[in-house]
Each structure stands twice: as C-alpha cells, then as structure tokens.
Amino acid sequence: MPDTSTALSDRLRARLGDKLQTLRAEHGEVTIEVGSDNWLEVARLLRDDAELRFDTCVDLCGVDYLGFGQDEWDTDDVSDEGFSRGIEGAGPGRFTWEERPRPASDPRRFAVVIHLLSVELNQRLRVRTFCADDSLPVVASLTEIWPGLNWFEREAFDLFGIVFEGHPDLRRILTDYGFVGHPFRKDFPLIGNVEVRFDAEKGRVVYEPVTSVEPRVLVPRVVREDSRYQQSRAEQGS
C-alpha cells in the first residue's frame, strides 16, 4: 500500500513553498504550520488546488500553550509520606499574574488549529498557526472559505479570546451574558471568578466572588507496584 502521507507531504512542499514553516508526517498523519499572515491565503490554496482539494474543514479550535511542558509534580525535594507528597500546586490557574508560568519550549502562546478533509482525494491534514500578539491574539477568519466554521471561531473567541478578523458575527456562544474572561485560558482560575446563586430576598440570581470552592490540585489515581499488592496476590494464590 503506498504511503499517502509521503505523497501529500511532497505536494504540500511544492505548493506552499516558503509559506510552509514546518511539516511533520507521523503515524500516517500530516501536520503543517504556517504564519498567521499567510493563514487565509494558505487556507484558500488548500481548498482550491486541484491536487489538494480540501473541501471540508472538520474542526477548528484554539490552543493556549502557557506553561506547556511544565507540570505540578516535584520529585526532587519531597517527603516519602502521603499520596500528594509531590504536588506543588503552582500550575496554571493557581498563580499570580506576575508569577505566571512561561512556555518551556516555545515563547508563543496562542494558536489556532484546523483539521481538513478532502472527500474527493480521501486525504486529511492538520494545519496550525500561532497568533503574532499574545496580548491581543488575532488571526484571519476562514468563514469565507469554509462557512461552517462560523460557530467554531465563535467558540474559540469565547473560550480563548482569539479574535478572528473578518468574522461576520464574532460574539460569545457558550458563556453567560456579561461573562468576564476566557475560561480555557491557562491563567483563568480553575474555580472561576464568580459563583451564582438565587437570592430569595432580592428575588433574582446574584453573582458573588467564589467562596464555596477551594482551589486544589487534581491528582490522577496511579496504580503502583509495591509489597501490598504482591502480598495480596500471594494470599489469593495460596
């Protein structure tokens, strides 16, 4: 069976030229990265080129790389007692703005990713671009190329604060009216900024600072090999 990812990679290099920043072909999947200034032009070429024909955009999402490559585990200077002994609790969502984490491997923060499908040629492609300005992340809207991305871009705007220039109706789509902030940003508090309750005296819903939820580190359950499990298996076997 021919390697379709290799053939697609060769066509992309030939068609995009210097607009192509990176290309990776792993596990039969092709991922390319282009500059935000070429985002709209490259998308149109991917749709219209006779040897690419990516007529369908399956998905669009935002990504926040703040703190990428960092974790909340400390295994160098901890005790040997307690399940959460290695937790520092200083990950995204639990820090002051001045002490916010920085990307470990890439200084760029906000990115937009699309997944494309060519029904005619039976091939798929992942495309990523980074926003040029972290303080005001902006990329061109792709709704003129794939109109179905209208709500996808609104979702990325709502959750990540990424502005899609040229979008016909860019407004929030998931959060409540008057919501402040963008909840999928890594520096957004995990417990939120406000909580909602019904006030019987006022006869309406009121918003208040969060007081009923304490920030905590969510540690996944880990199965460890130790003497307790070995002893249990030995007893069951006997």
C-alpha positions, 0 to 999 in steps of 0.5 A, a space after each residue: 500500500 503506498 504511503 499517502 502521507 509521503 505523497 501529500 507531504 511532497 505536494 504540500 512542499 511544492 505548493 506552499 513553498 516558503 509559506 510552509 514553516 514546518 511539516 511533520 508526517 507521523 503515524 500516517 498523519 500530516 501536520 503543517 504550520 504556517 504564519 498567521 499572515 499567510 493563514 487565509 491565503 494558505 487556507 484558500 490554496 488548500 481548498 482550491 488546488 486541484 491536487 489538494 482539494 480540501 473541501 471540508 474543514 472538520 474542526 477548528 479550535 484554539 490552543 493556549 500553550 502557557 506553561 506547556 511542558 511544565 507540570 505540578 509534580 516535584 520529585 526532587 525535594 519531597 517527603 516519602 509520606 502521603 499520596 500528594 507528597 509531590 504536588 506543588 500546586 503552582 500550575 496554571 490557574 493557581 498563580 499570580 499574574 506576575 508569577 505566571 508560568 512561561 512556555 518551556 519550549 516555545 515563547 508563543 502562546 496562542 494558536 489556532 488549529 484546523 483539521 481538513 478533509 478532502 472527500 474527493 482525494 480521501 486525504 486529511 491534514 492538520 494545519 496550525 498557526 500561532 497568533 503574532 500578539 499574545 496580548 491581543 491574539 488575532 488571526 484571519 477568519 476562514 468563514 469565507 472559505 469554509 462557512 461552517 466554521 462560523 460557530 467554531 471561531 465563535 467558540 474559540 473567541 469565547 473560550 480563548 479570546 482569539 479574535 478572528 478578523 473578518 468574522 461576520 458575527 464574532 460574539 460569545 456562544 457558550 458563556 453567560 451574558 456579561 461573562 468576564 474572561 476566557 475560561 480555557 485560558 491557562 491563567 483563568 482560575 480553575 474555580 472561576 471568578 464568580 459563583 451564582 446563586 438565587 437570592 430569595 430576598 432580592 428575588 433574582 440570581 446574584 453573582 458573588 466572588 467564589 467562596 464555596 470552592 477551594 482551589 486544589 490540585 487534581 491528582 490522577 489515581 496511579 496504580 503502583 507496584 509495591 509489597 501490598 499488592 504482591 502480598 495480596 496476590 500471594 494470599 489469593 494464590 495460596 
